[in-house]
Amino acid sequence: MMQKKICMLGGFAVGKTSLVRRFVSNMFSDHYQTTIGVTVEKKNVTVDNRDVMLMLWDLYGDDEFQRVRDSYLRGSSGYILVMDGTRKVTLDTALALQQTAARTVGAVPFVSIINKADVRSEWEITECAIEQLRERGWPVLFGSAKLGQGVEELFVTLATRMGNPSPRSTDRS
């Protein structure tokens, strides 16, 4: 079985752990627990008739007090950039993290997700900002860890891209 390391990247409290927990064990909790360092979860998926074990590295949130360490990113086959639709600042964090990841691991596939689709009316991230991400070549998905919306699609999309990377799998800015 093929193993692929995936890093979950995003700002503080965007829902990285909730997305992983929903994907791995189909659970969600409203009780927030800060990730300290990194937590690793595993889940097997089948992509193009091949079994792949996803090693999900849930990294602590990047914010003004702590930055994601390059050493956590090394060896990644891909990564997921998570944004909280209700906080525009998380978009800026994702942009910076994408540059860090590209510099550290090169042109590996990634996908982005704007979390909290269940409260879309409260979003600060605009359609214009989303379109700008897509123009950069970012695959942008929408989801809700709380409701489970788009979670399976998120991880399967990245697993598929890792098996079939396209020229648009990296930021071209």
C-alpha positions in Angstrom: 0.0 0.0 0.0 1.2 3.4 -0.9 1.6 6.0 1.9 1.2 9.7 1.4 2.0 12.4 4.0 -0.5 15.3 3.9 0.0 18.5 6.0 -3.1 20.4 7.2 -2.1 24.1 7.1 -4.0 27.2 8.2 -4.4 29.9 10.8 -5.4 29.4 14.4 -8.9 27.9 14.9 -9.8 27.5 11.2 -11.0 23.9 11.7 -8.0 21.8 10.6 -8.5 19.3 13.5 -12.2 19.2 13.0 -11.8 18.4 9.3 -9.4 15.6 10.1 -11.6 14.2 12.9 -14.7 14.3 10.7 -12.8 12.5 7.9 -11.1 9.9 10.0 -13.8 9.1 12.5 -16.9 11.0 11.3 -17.1 13.0 14.5 -17.4 16.7 15.4 -17.1 18.5 18.7 -18.0 22.1 19.5 -15.3 22.1 22.2 -12.2 23.7 20.8 -8.8 22.2 21.7 -5.7 23.9 20.5 -3.3 21.6 18.7 0.2 21.7 20.2 2.9 20.8 17.7 1.5 18.1 15.4 -1.0 15.3 15.6 -0.9 12.5 13.1 -3.9 10.5 12.0 -4.2 7.8 9.3 -6.9 6.8 6.9 -7.0 4.5 4.0 -8.7 5.6 0.8 -9.0 4.0 -2.7 -8.0 6.3 -5.6 -8.1 5.0 -9.2 -8.3 1.4 -7.9 -5.2 1.9 -5.7 -5.2 1.7 -2.0 -3.5 4.7 -0.4 -2.8 5.3 3.3 -3.1 9.0 4.0 -0.9 10.2 6.9 -2.6 13.4 8.0 -0.3 15.8 9.8 -2.5 18.2 11.7 -0.2 21.1 12.4 -0.8 23.8 15.0 -2.4 27.0 13.7 -0.1 29.7 12.3 -0.6 33.0 13.9 1.3 36.1 15.2 2.8 34.0 18.1 3.9 30.9 16.2 4.9 29.9 12.7 4.7 26.5 11.0 8.1 24.9 11.1 9.6 23.9 7.8 10.7 20.6 9.3 7.0 19.5 9.7 6.4 20.1 6.0 9.4 18.1 4.7 8.5 14.9 3.0 4.9 15.9 2.3 3.2 14.5 -0.8 0.6 17.3 -0.6 -1.1 19.7 1.7 -4.4 21.2 2.5 -4.8 25.0 3.1 -7.8 25.6 5.5 -9.5 29.0 5.8 -12.4 30.0 8.0 -14.9 31.8 5.9 -16.0 33.9 8.8 -12.5 35.4 9.3 -10.9 37.2 6.3 -7.5 37.2 8.1 -7.3 33.4 7.6 -7.1 34.0 3.9 -4.0 36.1 4.3 -2.5 33.4 6.5 -3.3 30.7 3.9 -1.6 32.8 1.2 1.6 33.1 3.3 1.5 29.4 4.2 1.2 28.4 0.6 4.4 30.3 -0.2 6.1 28.7 2.8 5.0 25.2 1.7 6.0 25.8 -1.9 9.4 27.0 -0.8 9.9 24.1 1.5 8.5 21.1 -0.4 8.3 22.4 -3.9 5.6 21.9 -6.4 3.5 19.2 -4.6 -0.2 19.1 -5.1 -2.5 21.0 -2.7 -6.1 21.9 -2.3 -7.7 24.6 -0.3 -11.0 24.6 1.6 -13.0 27.4 3.1 -14.6 25.9 6.2 -17.8 26.8 7.9 -20.1 26.6 4.8 -22.9 26.0 7.3 -22.8 29.7 8.2 -22.1 31.1 4.7 -24.2 34.2 5.5 -21.5 35.2 8.0 -18.5 34.9 5.7 -16.0 37.7 5.4 -14.1 36.0 2.5 -15.7 37.4 -0.6 -16.5 35.8 -4.0 -14.0 38.2 -5.5 -11.2 36.9 -3.2 -12.2 33.3 -4.0 -12.1 34.0 -7.7 -8.6 35.5 -7.3 -7.4 32.3 -5.6 -8.8 30.3 -8.5 -7.0 32.6 -11.0 -3.8 31.7 -9.2 -4.5 28.0 -9.9 -5.8 27.2 -6.4 -8.4 24.5 -6.2 -10.9 26.0 -3.8 -13.5 23.8 -2.1 -16.2 24.7 0.4 -17.1 22.6 3.4 -18.3 22.3 6.9 -16.6 20.1 9.4 -19.6 20.5 11.6 -22.0 19.1 9.1 -19.6 16.9 7.2 -20.1 18.8 4.0 -17.3 18.6 1.5 -15.0 16.7 3.9 -14.7 13.4 2.0 -14.4 15.3 -1.3 -11.5 17.4 0.1 -9.3 14.5 1.0 -10.2 12.4 -2.1 -9.5 15.4 -4.4 -6.1 15.8 -2.9 -5.3 12.1 -3.0 -6.4 12.1 -6.7 -4.2 15.1 -7.4 -1.2 13.4 -5.8 -1.7 10.4 -8.1 -2.2 12.6 -11.1 -0.6 16.0 -10.5 -1.6 18.7 -12.9 0.4 21.8 -14.0 -2.1 23.9 -12.0 -1.3 22.2 -8.7 1.0 25.0 -7.5 0.6 28.7 -7.1 1.8 30.7 -10.1 2.0 34.1 -8.5 
